[in-house]
């Protein structure tokens, strides 16, 4: 069963991973996150999760694996497009997208696409 609240918690964690990819969270990245989440129906929940990760400062690689695992379990979701766009904007917010940020975004997109392909194959072969 899909848990929307858990999905948005994972989105906040993923924003933390992207923002920390260059080693620190910059004011320009925070501004993008705040402005994009203010009008989102679950923006407060995503922001809370992001802020929580700032306090905890968990390892970004472990956190990324946890997020992608949850997204795979959750399955296809239209909100992934919003998240990918937001990740790209956060990554570009400081001094452009660095190699680590781009790698994390690419991994996220590729992992989701592979999951979607698997789901589609299962539907077509049912």
C-alpha positions as CSV (number, residue, x, y, z in Angstrom):
1,X,0.0,0.0,0.0
2,X,1.3,3.4,-1.0
3,X,2.1,5.8,1.9
4,X,2.0,9.3,0.6
5,X,3.3,10.8,3.8
6,X,6.4,8.5,3.7
7,X,7.0,9.4,0.1
8,X,7.2,13.1,0.9
9,X,9.4,12.4,3.8
10,X,11.7,10.6,1.3
11,X,11.6,13.7,-1.0
12,X,12.9,15.9,1.8
13,X,15.7,13.4,2.4
14,X,16.5,13.4,-1.3
15,X,16.6,17.2,-1.3
16,X,19.1,17.1,1.5
17,X,21.3,14.6,-0.5
18,X,21.3,16.8,-3.5
19,X,22.0,20.0,-1.5
20,X,24.8,18.3,0.4
21,X,26.4,16.8,-2.8
22,X,28.9,19.7,-2.9
23,X,29.7,19.4,0.8
24,X,27.5,22.2,2.2
25,X,24.0,23.6,1.9
26,X,24.0,27.1,0.5
27,X,21.6,30.0,1.1
28,X,20.7,30.0,-2.6
29,X,19.7,26.3,-2.4
30,X,17.6,26.9,0.7
31,X,15.8,29.8,-1.1
32,X,14.9,27.6,-4.1
33,X,13.6,24.8,-1.8
34,X,11.5,27.2,0.2
35,X,10.0,29.0,-2.8
36,X,9.1,25.8,-4.6
37,X,7.6,24.1,-1.6
38,X,5.5,26.9,-0.4
39,X,2.7,26.2,-2.9
40,X,3.0,22.4,-2.9
41,X,0.2,20.6,-1.0
42,X,2.7,18.6,0.9
43,X,5.4,21.2,0.9
44,X,5.5,21.6,4.7
45,X,6.1,17.9,5.1
46,X,8.9,17.9,2.6
47,X,10.4,20.9,4.2
48,X,10.2,19.3,7.6
49,X,11.9,16.2,6.4
50,X,14.7,18.3,4.8
51,X,15.2,20.3,8.0
52,X,15.3,17.1,10.0
53,X,18.1,15.8,7.9
54,X,20.0,19.0,8.3
55,X,19.9,18.5,12.1
56,X,20.8,14.8,11.9
57,X,23.5,15.2,9.2
58,X,23.3,11.5,8.1
59,X,25.6,10.0,5.5
60,X,24.3,11.1,2.1
61,X,25.1,7.8,0.3
62,X,23.2,5.8,2.9
63,X,20.3,8.2,2.9
64,X,20.2,8.1,-0.9
65,X,20.0,4.3,-1.0
66,X,17.2,4.5,1.6
67,X,15.2,7.0,-0.5
68,X,15.6,5.1,-3.7
69,X,14.6,1.9,-2.0
70,X,11.4,3.5,-0.8
71,X,10.7,5.0,-4.2
72,X,11.0,1.5,-5.7
73,X,8.7,0.0,-3.1
74,X,6.2,2.9,-3.6
75,X,6.2,2.3,-7.4
76,X,5.1,4.7,-10.1
77,X,4.1,8.2,-9.0
78,X,3.3,11.4,-10.9
79,X,5.1,13.4,-8.2
80,X,8.5,12.1,-9.2
81,X,8.4,14.7,-12.1
82,X,8.0,17.5,-9.5
83,X,10.8,16.1,-7.5
84,X,13.2,15.7,-10.4
85,X,12.6,19.3,-11.5
86,X,13.1,20.5,-7.9
87,X,16.3,18.5,-7.6
88,X,17.6,20.1,-10.8
89,X,16.8,23.6,-9.6
90,X,18.4,23.1,-6.2
91,X,21.6,21.7,-7.9
92,X,21.8,24.7,-10.2
93,X,21.0,27.2,-7.4
94,X,24.5,27.8,-6.1
95,X,27.3,27.9,-8.7
96,X,25.7,25.5,-11.2
97,X,25.5,21.8,-11.1
98,X,28.7,20.1,-9.9
99,X,29.7,16.5,-10.9
100,X,28.5,15.0,-7.6
101,X,25.1,16.7,-7.8
102,X,24.6,15.7,-11.4
103,X,25.6,12.1,-10.6
104,X,23.0,11.8,-7.8
105,X,20.3,13.3,-10.0
106,X,21.2,11.0,-12.9
107,X,21.2,7.9,-10.5
108,X,17.8,8.9,-9.2
109,X,16.3,9.3,-12.6
110,X,17.9,6.1,-14.0
111,X,16.8,4.0,-11.0
112,X,13.2,5.3,-11.3
113,X,13.1,4.7,-15.0
114,X,14.3,1.1,-14.5
115,X,11.6,0.6,-11.9
116,X,9.0,2.0,-14.3
117,X,10.2,-0.2,-17.1
118,X,9.9,-3.3,-14.8
119,X,6.3,-2.2,-13.8
120,X,5.3,-1.7,-17.4
121,X,6.7,-5.1,-18.4
122,X,4.8,-6.8,-15.6
123,X,1.6,-5.1,-16.7
124,X,2.1,-6.0,-20.4
125,X,2.9,-9.7,-19.5
126,X,0.0,-10.2,-17.1
